[in-house]
Amino acid sequence: MVYYLDSLNPDDLDHGLKGVIDVALRMFNAQKGRNRKNAIWKIIQCPTQAGKVECGYYVMRFMKAIIEDPTILTRSKFNNQTYNQEEIDDVRVEWADLVETLLQDDVE
């Protein structure tokens, strides 16, 4: 099963990307001696980002939401249509805190 989330165009599958991943999965399965059918793709309707530069924060927010509630993937839809500025800022602060901690650990 391949879960597809795209915050720029959440309702449409990028067929070029699908083709590349399908080939990679077939090659992997062949190398492992597995005879599996093509992967099943499931488009997850996720929040749409307002601009063109927030994708990293959206991906981190998706991952956090999925870890907190894995049933999101079975529902095929997130509860909200977009993230508000506070939700994006929370991800930015969490990421900055982690980087700061890692940098401090390297110094010590």
C-alpha positions in Angstrom: 0.0 0.0 0.0 1.4 3.4 -0.9 -0.2 6.4 0.8 0.0 9.6 -1.3 -0.1 13.0 0.4 0.4 16.2 -1.5 -0.2 19.6 0.1 0.2 21.5 -3.2 -2.4 19.4 -5.1 -4.1 17.1 -2.6 -6.7 15.7 -5.0 -4.6 14.6 -7.9 -1.9 11.9 -8.1 1.4 12.8 -9.8 1.5 10.0 -12.4 5.2 10.6 -13.1 6.1 10.0 -9.5 3.8 7.0 -9.3 5.6 5.5 -12.3 9.0 5.9 -10.7 7.9 4.5 -7.4 6.1 1.5 -9.0 9.2 0.6 -11.0 11.4 0.9 -7.8 9.0 -1.3 -5.9 9.0 -3.9 -8.7 12.8 -3.9 -8.8 13.0 -4.2 -5.0 10.5 -7.1 -5.0 12.4 -8.8 -7.8 15.7 -8.5 -5.9 14.1 -10.1 -2.9 12.6 -12.9 -5.0 9.0 -11.8 -4.3 6.3 -12.1 -6.8 4.0 -9.3 -5.8 1.4 -7.4 -7.8 1.6 -3.7 -8.3 1.2 -1.5 -5.2 -2.2 -0.2 -4.3 -2.1 3.6 -4.2 -4.4 5.5 -1.8 -4.7 9.3 -2.1 -5.0 10.9 1.3 -6.8 14.2 1.1 -4.6 16.4 3.2 -4.5 20.1 4.2 -3.6 22.3 1.3 -0.7 24.8 1.8 -1.4 28.4 1.0 1.9 29.2 -0.6 4.8 27.4 -2.3 7.4 27.4 0.5 5.6 25.7 3.4 5.9 22.1 2.1 8.5 21.0 4.6 6.5 22.2 7.5 3.4 20.5 6.1 5.2 17.2 5.7 6.5 17.4 9.3 2.9 18.3 10.5 1.5 15.4 8.5 4.0 13.0 10.0 3.2 14.2 13.5 -0.5 13.9 12.9 -0.2 10.4 11.5 2.0 9.3 14.5 -0.5 10.7 16.9 -3.5 9.1 15.1 -2.6 6.4 12.5 -6.3 6.0 11.6 -6.0 9.2 9.6 -4.6 7.0 6.8 -7.7 4.8 6.9 -10.1 7.7 6.8 -8.6 9.1 3.6 -9.0 12.7 4.8 -7.6 15.0 7.4 -10.1 16.9 9.5 -8.8 20.3 8.5 -8.5 21.8 5.0 -5.3 23.7 5.8 -3.1 24.4 8.8 -3.3 27.8 10.4 -0.2 29.9 11.2 -0.1 28.8 14.8 0.0 25.1 13.8 2.9 25.8 11.3 4.7 27.9 13.9 4.4 25.1 16.4 6.2 22.8 13.9 8.9 25.5 13.3 9.5 25.9 17.1 9.6 22.1 17.6 12.1 21.7 14.8 14.3 24.6 16.0 14.3 23.2 19.5 15.5 19.8 18.2 18.2 21.4 16.1 19.4 23.5 19.0 19.6 20.3 21.2 21.5 18.4 18.6 24.0 21.3 18.1 24.5 21.6 21.9 25.1 17.8 22.1 27.8 18.2 19.4 29.5 21.0 21.3 29.7 19.1 24.6 
